[in-house]
Amino acid sequence: MNQNLYFKTNEFGSAKELASYVHTELQKLNFAPKDPIDSDYMFSIEIEIDGVKLDIYLGKNDEETDIPLWQIWPEQRVSFLKRIFGKVDKSAEIRAKSGLESIISNIRGVIDVEWGI
């Protein structure tokens, strides 16, 4: 089960602003991000690390908080059968998580940064 990186910040007024910021930061990490895709309730950004394609999902959490609660997580593209029967190399996903944690931790005024379900 994937874990989400949760964090609170007033820095962004919308998921689109967060997606734009994360996209720019992913470029700096040479993760070759594609343009963010709006899925109404969430954005996704396709990246590639060492030839492995991953999707970064991000958006505002529905939970009511004084400071907006946001979430972001990477998901490696792996076929269903390989998930069940194969051994999946998670090194690209681990690198993506590390990069995302660094990106989020560097946002001005961000608090309560933690991985969770």
N, C-alpha and C positions, 0 to 999 in steps of 0.2 A: 504494500500500500504506500502510495506517495505521501510525503509530508509536504506541507505548505510552509513557506516562510511568512510569518505574520509580523506586521509592524504598524506603528501608529505615527502619523505625521499630518500636519496641516499644510504641507508644502505643495500638494496637488489639489486642484479643484475638480478634477475628473479623472476617470480611468485613462482617457485619451492622453492627458498630460503626463501621467505616470508612464504609459507605454512609450511615449515619445522620449522621455528622459532615459528609460531603461534601454531603448533601442540605441540611442547615442552612446551610452556607456558600454553596451555590448560590442559596438564597433571598435571602441578603444581597446577592448580585450581581444580583438581579432577573431570573434566568434562568427563572423560573416552573417549578421542578422538580415533577414528579409524585412520588408516594411510591415508594421503592425497591422493585424487584421481585427476589425471590430465585429464581435459576435453579439452585439447588443448589451449583454450583461457582463462581458469579459473581453479582454483583448488577448491575442496570441501572437507570438513572434517566433518564426522558425529560425533556428541557428544550426551551425554545423561545427563540430569539434572533432578533429582527426578523422574526417570522413563520415562521422556518425551524425545523423539528423535528429534534432530534438525540437520540441515545442516548449516555449516558455508561456505559461498562462498567468495572467495578472489582472487584478481588478480590486474594486472596493468591496469589502465584506459587508453583508447585510446587517450585521450586529450593530445596534445603536450604542455609540460611545461618544464621549465628549470630544475626543480627538479622533478623526476618522481612522478606522482599522482597515488595512490593506492586506492583500495576500498575493504571493507569487510563488510559482514552482515550475521546475523543468520536468518534462516527461519524454523519455527516450522512445523513439518509434521502434517497436518490437512486435513482430507478428504474434498472434494469439498462440499458435502452435509452439513457437519458440519459447514463449513465456512458460508454457506448460511442460514441454519436454526438453528444452535446451538450456544451456547455461548462458545467461546473458552477461556480457561484459559491461559493467556499470561505470567504467572509468570516465567516460565522457560525461555521464550524468553527475558524477561526483565533482568533476571540474566545473560543470555548469552551476551546481549548488554553491560551490566555493566562490565563484565569480559573482553570483547573485547576492550572496551574503555580503561580500565586499561592496558591491554597488549600493545596496540598501543601507548598510552601516554608514556610508559616507553622505547620506542625505542630511542636510541641515535640519536639526531639531527632531530627528527620528528617535522614537523611544520604543521600548518593549519589543525588540527584535528577537524572535525565537521561532524555531521549527516546531511544528505540531501537526496533528491530524485534524 
